[in-house]
Amino acid sequence: MRRRDFIALIGGAAAAWPFGVRAEQSDQVRRIGVLNALAEADPQAQAWEGAFRSRLTELGWIDGRNVHVDYRWGAASVDRLQSLAEELVRLKPDVLIAITTPATAALHTQTRSIPIVFAAVSDPIGSGFVRSLASPGGNITGFIDIEASLSGKWLELMRAIAPRVTRVALLFNPQTAPFCAILSGYVPGRRSGVRDRAD
């Protein structure tokens, strides 16, 4: 996701936060918990954090003045994300932000009352986060980063680029890339998460 897109995304998320009043109208220090599945040193994670901080400032939320932001970094470890999610929920933030599907899943298991805004999630309905995109329900909403119907277009592009290709394989870890399960036809409990298909 490009920095510009992420800034726009977080700006939209800020409008959904349940702070009740805008930053300049409140003396109360609000708390935001951010769970990112990437490592803190990851360049993409740093770009996202910088964009987020910048947009918060533009909206009047100054970290340390009227808002306190707690960042946690999962470094692509599902177990670590679970413990960090539990830690963030214990801090009782006003809102939680989850970056990626694994981070959202970890927070979703920890709270049904603190609002969660997700970003970079591929299948929030299939993952059980929301009832529908139009009416999420519960305490969770956010932005998807992929539409499953695009997978057919990817294959069309591949055939245009490499017309001799007749078989495609997809490798994935369903714990960290659940959208691949949708695209590949993965069925939990099967010995392999890969389905190949000849056209």
C-alpha positions in Angstrom: 0.0 0.0 0.0 1.4 3.4 -1.0 2.0 6.1 1.7 -0.6 8.4 0.1 -3.2 5.6 0.2 -2.4 4.8 3.8 -2.8 8.5 4.9 -6.2 8.6 3.2 -7.2 5.3 4.8 -6.2 6.5 8.3 -7.9 9.8 7.8 -11.1 7.8 7.1 -10.5 5.7 10.1 -10.1 8.7 12.3 -13.6 9.8 11.4 -14.9 6.5 12.6 -13.1 6.7 16.0 -15.6 6.9 18.9 -13.9 9.9 20.5 -17.2 11.8 20.6 -15.6 15.2 20.0 -12.8 16.6 17.9 -9.3 16.9 19.4 -9.4 20.7 19.9 -12.7 20.4 21.8 -11.6 17.9 24.5 -9.2 18.2 27.4 -9.2 14.4 27.9 -6.2 12.5 26.7 -7.4 9.7 24.5 -5.5 6.4 24.0 -5.0 4.5 20.8 -3.5 1.0 20.6 -1.9 0.1 17.3 -1.0 -3.5 16.5 1.1 -4.0 13.3 2.0 -7.5 12.2 5.3 -6.2 10.7 8.6 -5.8 12.5 9.2 -2.3 13.8 12.3 -1.9 11.6 10.5 -2.9 8.5 10.6 0.1 6.0 6.9 -0.4 5.1 5.9 -0.4 8.8 8.0 2.8 9.3 6.3 4.5 6.4 2.9 3.5 7.7 3.7 4.8 11.2 5.0 8.1 9.8 1.9 8.6 7.7 -0.3 7.8 10.7 1.5 10.2 13.0 1.4 12.9 10.4 -2.3 12.5 9.7 -3.1 12.5 13.4 -1.3 15.8 13.8 -3.2 17.2 10.8 -6.4 16.3 12.5 -5.4 18.0 15.8 -4.3 14.9 17.7 -0.9 15.5 19.2 0.8 12.4 20.7 1.6 13.2 24.4 -0.8 16.2 24.5 -4.3 15.1 23.8 -3.7 11.5 22.6 -1.4 8.7 23.6 -0.5 6.1 21.0 0.8 2.7 22.1 2.5 0.8 19.2 3.1 -2.9 19.2 5.0 -4.8 16.5 4.3 -8.5 15.7 7.3 -9.2 13.5 5.2 -11.8 11.5 4.7 -14.0 14.6 1.2 -15.2 15.2 2.0 -16.1 18.8 3.6 -12.7 19.5 0.6 -10.9 18.0 -1.7 -12.8 20.4 0.3 -11.7 23.4 0.7 -8.1 22.2 -3.1 -7.9 21.5 -3.8 -9.0 25.1 -1.3 -6.4 26.3 -3.0 -3.6 24.3 -6.5 -4.5 25.5 -5.3 -4.4 29.1 -4.3 -0.8 28.5 -8.0 0.0 27.8 -7.5 2.3 24.8 -10.4 4.3 23.3 -9.8 2.5 20.0 -7.6 -0.2 18.6 -6.0 -0.1 15.1 -5.0 -3.4 13.5 -2.6 -3.5 10.5 -3.1 -6.7 8.5 -5.3 -9.8 8.9 -3.2 -11.6 11.6 -3.1 -8.4 13.8 -6.9 -8.0 13.4 -7.5 -11.6 14.2 -5.4 -11.3 17.4 -7.3 -8.2 18.6 -10.6 -9.7 17.6 -10.0 -12.6 20.0 -9.2 -10.3 22.9 -12.1 -7.8 22.9 -15.7 -7.4 21.7 -16.2 -4.0 23.3 -13.2 -1.8 22.4 -13.7 -0.4 18.8 -11.2 -1.9 16.3 -10.4 -0.3 13.0 -8.5 -2.6 10.6 -6.4 -1.8 7.6 -4.8 -4.1 5.0 -7.3 -6.9 5.7 -8.2 -9.1 2.7 -11.3 -11.0 3.7 -13.0 -9.5 6.8 -16.2 -11.5 6.2 -14.5 -14.8 5.6 -12.3 -14.2 8.6 -15.3 -13.6 10.8 -14.5 -10.0 11.7 -17.6 -8.4 10.2 -21.1 -9.6 9.1 -20.9 -7.7 5.8 -18.9 -4.8 4.2 -22.0 -2.6 4.2 -23.0 -3.4 7.8 -20.0 -4.7 9.8 -21.8 -5.0 13.1 -20.1 -5.5 16.4 -17.1 -3.5 17.5 -15.0 -3.8 14.3 -14.8 -2.0 10.9 -12.1 -1.0 8.5 -10.7 -1.2 5.0 -10.0 -4.2 2.8 -6.9 -4.3 0.6 -7.9 -6.9 -1.9 -11.1 -8.1 -3.6 -11.2 -11.9 -4.2 -12.8 -11.5 -7.6 -9.5 -9.9 -8.8 -7.8 -13.3 -8.7 -9.4 -14.1 -12.1 -7.9 -10.9 -13.5 -4.5 -11.9 -12.2 -4.7 -15.2 -14.1 -5.8 -13.3 -17.2 -2.8 -11.0 -16.9 -0.5 -14.0 -16.4 -1.8 -15.7 -19.5 -1.3 -12.5 -21.5 2.3 -12.2 -20.2 3.2 -15.9 -20.4 0.7 -17.6 -22.8 2.5 -20.9 -22.5 1.8 -21.3 -18.8 -0.8 -23.9 -18.3 -0.5 -24.7 -14.6 -0.3 -22.3 -11.6 0.5 -23.2 -8.0 -0.1 -21.0 -5.0 1.8 -21.5 -1.7 0.6 -19.8 1.5 0.4 -20.0 5.2 -3.3 -19.8 6.2 -2.4 -18.4 9.6 -0.8 -15.3 8.1 -2.3 -15.1 4.6 -6.0 -16.2 4.9 -6.9 -14.4 1.6 -4.8 -17.0 -0.2 -7.1 -19.6 1.2 -10.0 -18.0 -0.6 -8.2 -17.6 -3.9 -6.7 -21.1 -3.9 -9.7 -23.1 -2.6 -7.9 -24.2 0.5 -10.0 -26.4 2.8 -8.9 -26.5 6.5 -7.8 -30.0 7.5 -6.5 -30.9 4.0 -2.9 -32.2 4.0 -1.9 -29.5 1.5 -2.7 -25.8 1.3 -1.9 -25.8 -2.4 -4.2 -26.5 -5.3 -2.9 -26.6 -8.8 -5.1 -26.2 -11.8 -4.5 -26.8 -15.5 -6.4 -24.6 -17.9 
